[in-house]
């Protein structure tokens, strides 16, 4: 696979904005297509108010459910599909940033 690094860098910039976010399938596809990936794992259905304490899901507006992926899960999926090693972290934000850093290094080597 020949990666269009310009599109991938644009997708990486979008991925960076998904810190502690639930990404709808449109956003998932923007990142997927930017990295030239034909598919990613299927998203899951999130329900407004689901969870407990600080891990409660909050959806925008009147949405009650949304199909998508957690930002950190999306970043992990991109790393996995591109076979880019990424350190495993415990927190969602830390995991996203570890993946973003790994993908940035990968793109820098692809020049």
C-alpha positions in Angstrom: 0.0 0.0 0.0 1.4 3.4 -1.0 0.3 5.9 1.7 -0.6 9.5 0.6 1.3 11.2 3.5 -0.4 14.5 2.9 -3.9 13.0 3.4 -2.6 10.9 6.3 -1.2 14.0 8.0 -4.6 15.7 7.6 -6.3 12.7 9.1 -3.8 12.7 12.0 -4.7 16.3 12.7 -8.3 15.3 12.9 -7.5 12.3 15.1 -5.7 14.6 17.5 -9.0 16.4 18.2 -10.7 13.2 19.5 -9.2 13.3 23.0 -11.8 11.7 25.3 -14.4 11.8 22.5 -16.9 9.5 21.0 -16.4 9.7 17.3 -19.4 9.2 15.0 -19.0 6.9 12.0 -18.6 9.9 9.7 -15.5 11.0 11.7 -14.3 7.4 11.8 -14.5 7.3 8.0 -12.7 10.7 7.6 -9.7 9.2 9.5 -9.9 5.8 7.9 -10.0 7.2 4.4 -7.2 9.7 5.2 -4.9 6.8 6.1 -6.0 4.9 3.0 -7.6 2.1 5.0 -10.3 0.1 3.3 -12.0 -0.8 6.6 -11.8 -0.6 10.3 -13.5 -2.6 13.0 -17.2 -1.9 13.3 -18.2 0.8 15.7 -20.4 0.3 18.8 -23.6 1.9 19.9 -23.3 4.5 22.6 -26.3 5.5 24.7 -26.7 8.9 26.3 -26.2 8.7 30.1 -24.7 5.2 29.9 -21.9 4.5 32.4 -21.2 5.6 35.8 -19.4 8.5 37.5 -16.9 10.4 35.4 -17.2 7.8 32.6 -20.8 8.7 31.7 -21.5 9.0 28.0 -22.8 12.5 27.0 -24.1 12.9 23.5 -24.8 16.2 21.7 -28.3 17.7 21.5 -31.2 15.4 21.6 -29.3 12.3 20.5 -30.2 9.2 22.5 -27.8 6.8 20.7 -24.9 7.0 18.3 -22.9 4.5 16.3 -19.2 5.2 16.6 -15.9 4.6 18.3 -14.0 6.1 21.2 -11.2 8.3 19.9 -8.6 6.2 21.6 -10.1 3.0 20.1 -10.0 4.6 16.6 -6.3 5.6 17.1 -5.5 2.0 18.2 -7.3 0.6 15.2 -5.4 2.8 12.8 -2.1 1.8 14.4 -3.1 -1.9 14.2 -4.2 -1.7 10.6 -0.9 0.1 9.6 1.1 -2.2 11.8 2.5 0.8 13.7 3.6 -0.3 17.2 2.0 1.8 19.9 2.6 1.7 23.7 -0.3 0.5 25.7 -1.6 3.0 28.2 -4.3 2.9 30.9 -6.1 6.2 30.3 -8.1 7.0 27.2 -6.3 10.3 26.7 -2.9 8.8 27.3 -3.7 6.0 24.8 -4.8 8.4 22.1 -1.6 10.5 22.5 0.6 7.4 22.5 -1.0 6.4 19.2 -0.8 9.9 17.7 2.9 10.1 18.6 3.5 6.6 17.1 1.6 7.5 13.9 3.5 10.9 13.7 6.8 9.0 13.8 5.6 6.6 11.2 4.6 9.4 8.8 7.9 11.2 9.4 9.7 8.0 8.3 7.4 7.7 5.2 8.5 11.0 3.7 
